[in-house]
């Protein structure tokens, strides 16, 4: 489903998923409009760095992604999505696991 008037929401790109039975990936966004004002401001401040990290992650450049996520956490240590991605990067580097995208 799509949102109308996306300018009315605060959001950031989170991931892409492939829906069962479909060939194309679907973009997933976090809408953080309901977060506290402080947390929204921190996410707005780190949005570009966070999304750059995800782009590197999806390109399987886990080292560059990890650096982006570390910079986000220096500003917003409570960002759970960033912590999850940082852990994924570290596991992928240690195990040489690759993303399974078709």
C-alpha positions as a printed NumPy array, in Angstrom:
array([[  0.   ,   0.   ,   0.   ],
       [  1.175,   3.542,  -0.636],
       [  0.934,   6.666,   1.475],
       [ -0.538,   9.814,   0.039],
       [  1.269,  13.083,   0.761],
       [  4.538,  11.57 ,   1.967],
       [  5.683,  15.083,   2.875],
       [  3.324,  14.869,   5.851],
       [  5.32 ,  12.022,   7.442],
       [  8.794,  11.484,   8.787],
       [ 10.201,   8.25 ,   7.424],
       [ 13.34 ,   6.485,   6.314],
       [ 14.126,   3.563,   4.062],
       [ 14.606,   0.293,   5.975],
       [ 14.925,  -2.604,   3.572],
       [ 13.638,  -4.428,   0.548],
       [ 11.705,  -7.68 ,   0.717],
       [ 10.522, -10.066,  -1.913],
       [  6.891, -10.979,  -1.459],
       [  6.154, -14.645,  -1.978],
       [  5.017, -15.281,  -5.533],
       [  6.354, -11.944,  -6.816],
       [  9.568, -11.257,  -8.701],
       [ 10.091,  -7.615,  -7.755],
       [ 11.301,  -6.409,  -4.401],
       [  9.124,  -4.118,  -2.286],
       [ 10.666,  -1.181,  -0.428],
       [ 10.014,  -1.044,   3.318],
       [ 10.006,   2.266,   5.171],
       [  9.912,   3.11 ,   8.855],
       [  7.413,   5.852,   9.627],
       [  8.555,   7.405,  12.868],
       [  5.986,  10.144,  13.126],
       [  4.838,   8.753,  16.485],
       [  8.299,   8.776,  18.094],
       [  9.172,  11.357,  20.724],
       [ 10.302,  14.72 ,  19.344],
       [ 13.876,  14.086,  20.51 ],
       [ 14.024,  10.678,  18.834],
       [ 12.471,  12.048,  15.612],
       [ 15.096,  14.785,  15.491],
       [ 17.906,  12.262,  15.959],
       [ 16.514,  10.051,  13.185],
       [ 16.131,  13.065,  10.905],
       [ 19.697,  14.093,  11.667],
       [ 21.065,  10.626,  10.818],
       [ 18.655,   9.682,   8.019],
       [ 21.094,  10.169,   5.14 ],
       [ 23.914,   8.282,   6.872],
       [ 21.532,   5.471,   7.853],
       [ 20.168,   5.131,   4.312],
       [ 23.709,   5.23 ,   2.882],
       [ 24.558,   2.358,   5.221],
       [ 21.608,   0.364,   3.95 ],
       [ 22.593,   1.055,   0.347],
       [ 26.109,  -0.255,   1.047],
       [ 24.617,  -3.224,   2.886],
       [ 22.372,  -4.131,  -0.057],
       [ 25.448,  -3.882,  -2.321],
       [ 27.185,  -6.319,   0.087],
       [ 29.813,  -3.718,   0.936],
       [ 29.565,  -4.607,   4.601],
       [ 32.669,  -2.694,   5.679],
       [ 31.384,   0.625,   4.312],
       [ 27.905,  -0.098,   5.689],
       [ 29.344,  -0.826,   9.121],
       [ 31.148,   2.525,   9.141],
       [ 27.915,   4.353,   8.281],
       [ 25.999,   2.573,  11.026],
       [ 28.732,   3.307,  13.57 ],
       [ 28.486,   7.01 ,  12.709],
       [ 24.716,   6.889,  13.203],
       [ 25.145,   5.271,  16.613],
       [ 27.616,   7.973,  17.669],
       [ 24.745,  10.437,  17.319],
       [ 21.793,   8.205,  18.211],
       [ 22.87 ,   5.273,  20.357],
       [ 19.239,   4.197,  20.915],
       [ 18.551,   3.482,  17.233],
       [ 17.528,  -0.184,  17.238],
       [ 17.363,  -0.566,  13.441],
       [ 20.931,   0.698,  13.177],
       [ 22.091,  -1.734,  15.852],
       [ 20.459,  -4.62 ,  13.975],
       [ 22.103,  -3.632,  10.701],
       [ 25.478,  -3.187,  12.393],
       [ 25.218,  -6.699,  13.818],
       [ 24.212,  -8.071,  10.406],
       [ 27.277,  -6.435,   8.85 ],
       [ 29.586,  -7.902,  11.446],
       [ 28.11 , -11.397,  11.091],
       [ 28.277, -11.204,   7.298],
       [ 31.942, -10.204,   7.42 ],
       [ 32.866, -12.952,   9.888],
       [ 31.   , -15.734,   8.114],
       [ 31.266, -14.461,   4.524],
       [ 27.503, -14.895,   4.232],
       [ 25.972, -13.194,   1.243],
       [ 22.527, -11.748,   0.802],
       [ 20.168, -14.028,  -1.027],
       [ 18.676, -11.763,  -3.667],
       [ 17.535, -12.918,  -7.045]])
